[in-house]
């Protein structure tokens, strides 16, 4: 008879497990969650591993108290290792009111170490751990109980191989003196503002073609109402009202139930109910916003004509330098940054002209842009060649 896979379903076992883990220098962490029917992610399973132990925790087990786990996440003596931590951190921030710390993200570290942009976990498992992930449970229903042994085995693979990945990436970062690079990127990931969803800022996520300030003022008020409703009811915001309906309301500015009922995707029943009254109140609030206090869309600055070819050359240089230094282009400079350097030179306010990015790319980008060096093909390789002065 096959033994059941290791999963914790009670508070006492969880507390004992976390007590053992807090003695480790690092632990690997992953979560399984569902979000199709809720505003906030519904945590289903948490997987944790130390150097010599790995277990899954059933977050949906009856009467389980996750406090020992959350205390461990807040324990600054233990490094928490994730892969592509953004969604995991959102879950823990919602549960804890703060982020786990200290933190290591293997996806970010892999980009710093030259594995390309947004490298997947399976790729790192194959390249660094010499293993293959069973993909059969990738789209499983993690909220359904009981969990199967196959599900638990799949879940634990996300933290057991991560131990080897962390150790090898950490060694590479130390060898190449790139921990400072990683620190800069992790500082962005651990900015708590990106895990907060203030309703008054919800309008910024709505795609619309209406840049006029009054349109945006109404959109802001209606989107804030929708966000508050979605948070209160814990359902997806589009289940309250779709983005298209928000834009249509802000565009047509309904002032009566009859006007509102004509909004596509809203309907007479909703317009005549409490939601309709709240929407009309939000529209009125948007109309009452003083003109000079209406939100504005920050327009992309107009760039000089003919800058496109210069930008293209600098993008080639960026690719060349990132391959040479084995670092993902995404970490060094984005397309907008390169465009700004092409247009404004050393006056461009971009990260690529500071710190380690300047050493790798920024300095040479300015030399190419100012015509002091050229990119040439030498033995089927790109090289930088300095112009000789007459």
C-alpha positions as CSV (number, residue, x, y, z in Angstrom):
1,X,0.0,0.0,0.0
2,X,1.4,3.4,-1.0
3,X,1.8,5.9,1.8
4,X,-0.2,9.1,1.7
5,X,1.7,12.2,0.5
6,X,2.8,14.6,3.3
7,X,0.2,17.3,4.0
8,X,-0.6,19.2,7.2
9,X,-4.3,19.7,8.0
10,X,-4.2,20.8,11.7
11,X,-2.8,23.7,13.7
12,X,-0.7,21.7,16.1
13,X,1.2,19.9,13.2
14,X,1.7,23.3,11.4
15,X,3.1,24.9,14.5
16,X,5.6,22.1,15.0
17,X,6.6,22.2,11.4
18,X,7.1,26.0,11.4
19,X,9.1,25.6,14.6
20,X,11.5,23.3,12.8
21,X,11.7,25.6,9.8
22,X,12.6,28.7,11.8
23,X,15.9,27.1,12.6
24,X,16.8,27.0,8.8
25,X,18.9,29.7,7.1
26,X,16.4,29.6,4.2
27,X,13.1,28.0,3.3
28,X,11.5,27.7,-0.1
29,X,7.8,28.7,-0.5
30,X,5.0,28.4,-3.0
31,X,1.3,28.7,-3.0
32,X,-1.7,27.2,-4.9
33,X,-4.8,29.4,-5.1
34,X,-8.0,30.0,-7.1
35,X,-9.2,33.4,-8.2
36,X,-11.9,32.8,-10.9
37,X,-14.8,33.7,-8.6
38,X,-13.3,36.0,-6.0
39,X,-11.7,39.5,-5.8
40,X,-8.9,38.3,-3.5
41,X,-7.0,35.1,-4.2
42,X,-8.4,32.1,-2.4
43,X,-5.5,30.4,-0.8
44,X,-5.8,26.6,-1.1
45,X,-2.3,25.1,-0.4
46,X,1.0,26.4,0.8
47,X,4.2,24.4,0.2
48,X,7.3,24.9,2.3
49,X,10.7,23.2,2.4
50,X,13.9,23.5,4.4
51,X,17.1,21.8,3.3
52,X,16.0,18.4,4.6
53,X,12.2,18.6,4.9
54,X,9.2,19.4,2.6
55,X,5.5,19.5,3.4
56,X,2.3,21.0,2.1
57,X,-0.2,22.8,4.2
58,X,-3.9,22.6,3.5
59,X,-5.0,26.2,4.0
60,X,-8.7,25.1,3.6
61,X,-8.6,22.5,6.3
62,X,-11.4,22.8,8.8
63,X,-10.4,25.1,11.8
64,X,-6.7,25.3,10.8
65,X,-5.1,28.4,12.1
66,X,-2.3,29.8,9.8
67,X,-0.8,32.0,12.5
68,X,2.4,29.9,13.0
69,X,3.0,30.1,9.2
70,X,2.4,33.8,9.1
71,X,4.8,34.3,12.0
72,X,7.4,32.3,10.1
73,X,6.8,34.5,7.0
74,X,7.5,37.6,9.2
75,X,10.6,36.1,10.9
76,X,13.5,38.2,9.6
77,X,16.1,35.5,10.6
78,X,14.8,33.1,7.9
79,X,15.2,33.9,4.2
80,X,12.1,33.1,2.1
81,X,12.8,31.8,-1.4
82,X,10.1,32.1,-4.0
83,X,9.9,31.8,-7.8
84,X,8.0,34.6,-9.6
85,X,6.8,35.8,-6.2
86,X,4.4,38.6,-7.3
87,X,1.1,36.7,-6.8
88,X,2.4,34.8,-3.7
89,X,3.3,38.1,-2.1
90,X,-0.2,39.5,-2.8
91,X,-1.7,36.6,-0.9
92,X,0.6,37.0,2.1
93,X,0.2,40.8,2.1
94,X,-3.6,40.3,2.3
95,X,-3.3,37.8,5.1
96,X,-0.5,39.6,7.1
97,X,-0.9,43.3,6.2
98,X,2.8,43.2,5.3
99,X,5.2,41.2,3.1
100,X,7.3,38.2,4.0
101,X,10.9,39.3,4.7
102,X,13.7,38.8,3.9
103,X,13.0,37.6,0.3
104,X,14.7,35.9,-2.6
105,X,13.0,35.5,-6.0
106,X,14.6,32.9,-8.2
107,X,13.0,34.3,-11.4
108,X,14.6,37.8,-10.8
109,X,17.9,36.2,-9.8
110,X,17.9,34.1,-13.0
111,X,17.5,37.3,-15.1
112,X,20.4,38.9,-13.3
113,X,22.4,35.7,-14.0
114,X,21.7,35.7,-17.7
115,X,18.8,33.2,-18.1
116,X,16.7,35.5,-20.1
117,X,13.6,37.5,-19.4
118,X,10.9,36.1,-17.1
119,X,12.4,32.6,-17.1
120,X,10.0,29.9,-16.2
121,X,10.4,27.5,-13.2
122,X,10.5,24.4,-15.5
123,X,13.4,25.9,-17.4
124,X,15.4,26.4,-14.2
125,X,14.5,23.0,-12.9
126,X,15.8,21.4,-16.1
127,X,19.0,23.6,-16.3
128,X,20.0,23.8,-12.7
129,X,18.4,20.9,-10.9
130,X,18.6,18.4,-13.8
131,X,15.0,17.3,-13.3
132,X,11.7,17.4,-15.2
133,X,8.4,18.7,-13.8
134,X,5.2,16.7,-14.2
135,X,2.7,19.2,-15.8
136,X,-0.4,17.0,-15.5
137,X,-1.7,18.9,-12.4
138,X,-1.0,22.4,-13.6
139,X,-4.6,23.4,-14.2
140,X,-6.1,21.3,-11.4
141,X,-8.9,22.6,-9.1
142,X,-7.0,23.3,-5.9
143,X,-10.1,24.2,-4.0
144,X,-11.6,20.7,-4.4
145,X,-11.3,18.3,-1.5
146,X,-9.8,15.8,-0.9
147,X,-6.6,16.6,-2.6
148,X,-5.0,13.7,-4.5
149,X,-1.5,12.4,-3.9
150,X,-0.7,13.5,-7.5
151,X,-1.7,17.1,-6.7
152,X,0.4,17.1,-3.5
153,X,3.4,15.6,-5.3
154,X,3.1,18.3,-8.0
155,X,2.8,21.0,-5.4
156,X,5.9,19.9,-3.5
157,X,8.0,19.8,-6.6
158,X,7.6,23.6,-6.7
159,X,9.6,23.9,-3.5
160,X,11.9,20.8,-3.5
161,X,13.7,21.7,-6.7
162,X,13.7,25.3,-5.7
163,X,16.3,24.5,-3.0
164,X,18.9,23.5,-5.6
165,X,18.0,26.4,-7.9
166,X,18.4,28.9,-5.0
167,X,21.8,27.5,-4.0
168,X,23.2,27.6,-7.5
169,X,21.8,31.0,-8.3
170,X,23.1,32.3,-5.0
171,X,26.6,31.0,-5.7
172,X,26.6,32.6,-9.2
173,X,25.4,35.9,-7.8
174,X,28.3,35.9,-5.2
175,X,30.9,34.8,-7.8
176,X,29.9,37.6,-10.2
177,X,29.3,40.2,-7.5
178,X,25.7,40.8,-8.6
179,X,23.9,40.6,-5.3
180,X,23.6,44.4,-5.4
181,X,21.9,44.1,-8.8
182,X,19.4,41.6,-7.4
183,X,18.8,43.9,-4.4
184,X,17.7,46.7,-6.7
185,X,15.2,44.5,-8.4
186,X,13.8,43.0,-5.3
187,X,13.3,46.4,-3.8
188,X,10.8,47.1,-6.6
189,X,9.1,43.7,-6.0
190,X,8.8,44.4,-2.2
191,X,7.3,47.9,-2.5
192,X,4.0,47.4,-0.6
193,X,2.2,50.0,-2.8
194,X,1.9,47.5,-5.6
195,X,-0.1,45.1,-3.3
196,X,-2.5,47.8,-2.3
197,X,-5.7,48.5,-4.3
198,X,-7.1,51.8,-3.3
199,X,-10.5,52.3,-4.9
200,X,-9.7,55.9,-5.9
201,X,-6.9,54.6,-8.2
202,X,-8.9,51.8,-9.8
203,X,-9.7,54.0,-12.9
204,X,-6.1,53.8,-14.0
205,X,-6.6,50.1,-14.8
206,X,-9.6,50.8,-17.1
207,X,-8.6,50.9,-20.8
208,X,-10.5,53.7,-22.4
209,X,-10.1,56.2,-25.3
210,X,-11.4,59.1,-23.3
211,X,-8.5,61.3,-22.2
212,X,-10.6,64.4,-21.4
213,X,-10.3,65.4,-17.7
214,X,-14.1,65.5,-17.0
215,X,-14.5,62.0,-18.5
216,X,-11.7,60.8,-16.3
217,X,-13.2,62.4,-13.2
218,X,-16.5,60.5,-13.7
219,X,-14.6,57.3,-14.6
220,X,-12.6,57.7,-11.4
221,X,-15.8,57.9,-9.2
222,X,-17.6,55.1,-10.9
223,X,-14.6,52.8,-10.9
224,X,-14.0,53.6,-7.2
225,X,-17.6,52.5,-6.4
226,X,-17.1,49.3,-8.4
227,X,-13.8,48.5,-6.6
228,X,-15.3,49.0,-3.2
229,X,-18.2,46.7,-4.1
230,X,-15.9,44.1,-5.4
231,X,-13.7,44.2,-2.3
232,X,-16.7,44.1,0.0
233,X,-18.4,41.2,-1.7
234,X,-15.1,39.5,-2.6
235,X,-16.0,38.9,-6.2
236,X,-14.2,39.9,-9.4
237,X,-14.7,43.5,-10.3
238,X,-16.1,42.6,-13.8
239,X,-18.9,40.6,-12.0
240,X,-20.0,44.0,-10.7
241,X,-19.7,45.9,-13.9
242,X,-17.5,45.4,-16.9
243,X,-14.9,48.0,-18.0
244,X,-16.8,48.7,-21.2
245,X,-19.8,49.8,-19.1
246,X,-17.7,52.1,-16.9
247,X,-16.3,53.8,-20.0
248,X,-19.8,54.2,-21.6
249,X,-21.2,55.7,-18.4
250,X,-18.3,58.2,-18.2
251,X,-18.8,59.1,-21.8
252,X,-22.6,59.5,-21.9
253,X,-23.0,60.9,-18.3
254,X,-26.4,59.5,-17.4
255,X,-28.4,61.7,-15.0
256,X,-31.5,59.5,-14.5
257,X,-32.4,55.9,-14.0
258,X,-33.8,55.9,-17.6
259,X,-30.5,57.2,-19.0
260,X,-28.5,54.7,-17.0
261,X,-30.7,51.7,-18.1
262,X,-29.6,52.4,-21.7
263,X,-26.0,51.5,-20.8
264,X,-25.0,48.3,-22.6
265,X,-24.2,45.5,-20.1
266,X,-26.0,47.1,-17.2
267,X,-29.7,46.7,-17.8
268,X,-32.9,48.1,-16.4
269,X,-33.1,46.0,-13.3
270,X,-29.6,47.1,-12.1
271,X,-30.3,50.7,-13.0
272,X,-33.5,50.7,-10.9
273,X,-31.8,49.1,-7.9
274,X,-29.4,50.2,-5.2
275,X,-26.5,49.8,-7.6
276,X,-28.1,52.2,-10.0
277,X,-28.5,54.8,-7.3
278,X,-24.9,54.4,-6.3
279,X,-23.7,54.7,-9.9
280,X,-25.7,57.9,-10.5
281,X,-24.3,59.3,-7.2
282,X,-20.8,58.6,-8.4
283,X,-21.5,60.3,-11.8
284,X,-22.8,63.4,-10.0
285,X,-19.7,63.3,-7.8
286,X,-17.5,63.2,-10.9
287,X,-19.4,66.2,-12.4
288,X,-18.9,68.2,-9.2
289,X,-15.1,67.8,-9.2
290,X,-13.5,71.3,-9.8
291,X,-12.0,71.5,-13.3
292,X,-8.4,72.0,-12.0
293,X,-8.8,68.9,-9.8
294,X,-9.8,66.5,-12.5
295,X,-7.4,63.7,-13.2
296,X,-5.1,64.0,-16.2
297,X,-3.5,61.4,-18.4
298,X,0.2,61.8,-18.6
299,X,1.0,62.0,-22.3
300,X,4.1,60.5,-23.8
301,X,6.5,63.4,-24.6
302,X,6.9,64.3,-28.2
303,X,10.3,63.0,-29.5
304,X,12.3,64.7,-32.3
305,X,11.7,63.5,-35.8
306,X,14.1,61.0,-37.2
307,X,15.0,59.5,-33.8
308,X,13.7,56.0,-34.8
309,X,16.8,54.8,-36.6
310,X,19.0,56.0,-33.7
311,X,16.8,54.1,-31.2
312,X,17.1,51.0,-33.4
313,X,20.9,51.1,-33.3
314,X,20.9,51.5,-29.5
315,X,18.5,48.6,-29.1
316,X,21.0,46.5,-31.1
317,X,23.8,47.7,-28.7
318,X,21.6,46.8,-25.7
319,X,21.1,43.3,-27.0
320,X,24.9,43.0,-27.7
321,X,25.9,44.3,-24.2
322,X,23.4,42.1,-22.3
323,X,24.6,39.0,-24.1
324,X,28.2,39.9,-23.4
325,X,27.5,40.4,-19.7
326,X,24.9,37.6,-19.4
327,X,22.0,39.7,-18.0
328,X,18.4,40.0,-19.2
329,X,17.7,43.1,-21.3
330,X,14.6,43.8,-19.3
331,X,16.7,44.6,-16.2
332,X,19.0,47.0,-18.0
333,X,16.7,49.2,-20.1
334,X,13.2,49.1,-21.6
335,X,12.2,50.4,-25.0
336,X,11.1,53.8,-23.7
337,X,14.4,54.2,-21.9
338,X,16.4,53.5,-25.0
339,X,14.2,56.0,-26.9
340,X,14.8,58.7,-24.3
341,X,18.6,58.2,-24.5
342,X,18.4,58.4,-28.3
343,X,16.5,61.7,-28.0
344,X,18.0,63.4,-25.0
345,X,21.5,61.8,-24.5
346,X,22.9,62.2,-21.0
347,X,20.0,64.4,-20.0
348,X,17.6,61.4,-20.2
349,X,16.2,60.5,-16.8
350,X,16.5,56.7,-17.0
351,X,18.0,54.1,-14.8
352,X,20.3,52.9,-17.6
353,X,22.4,56.0,-17.1
354,X,23.2,55.2,-13.5
355,X,24.9,52.5,-11.4
356,X,25.7,49.1,-12.8
357,X,23.4,49.7,-15.8
358,X,25.5,52.7,-16.8
359,X,28.7,50.5,-16.7
360,X,27.1,47.8,-18.8
361,X,25.2,49.8,-21.4
362,X,24.7,53.5,-20.6
363,X,28.2,54.8,-21.2
364,X,28.5,53.0,-24.5
365,X,25.0,54.1,-25.5
366,X,26.0,57.7,-25.1
367,X,29.2,57.2,-27.1
368,X,27.3,55.6,-30.0
369,X,24.5,58.2,-29.9
370,X,27.0,61.0,-30.0
371,X,28.9,59.5,-32.9
372,X,32.1,58.8,-30.9
373,X,32.1,55.1,-31.5
374,X,30.5,52.8,-34.1
375,X,29.1,49.4,-34.2
376,X,30.8,47.2,-36.8
377,X,30.7,43.5,-37.8
378,X,34.0,41.8,-37.1
379,X,34.3,38.1,-37.8
380,X,30.5,37.7,-37.7
381,X,30.4,39.5,-34.3
382,X,29.4,43.0,-33.4
383,X,32.2,45.2,-32.0
384,X,32.5,48.7,-30.8
385,X,35.1,50.7,-32.7
386,X,36.3,54.2,-31.6
387,X,36.6,56.8,-34.4
388,X,40.2,58.1,-34.9
389,X,40.5,61.9,-34.7
390,X,42.0,63.7,-37.6
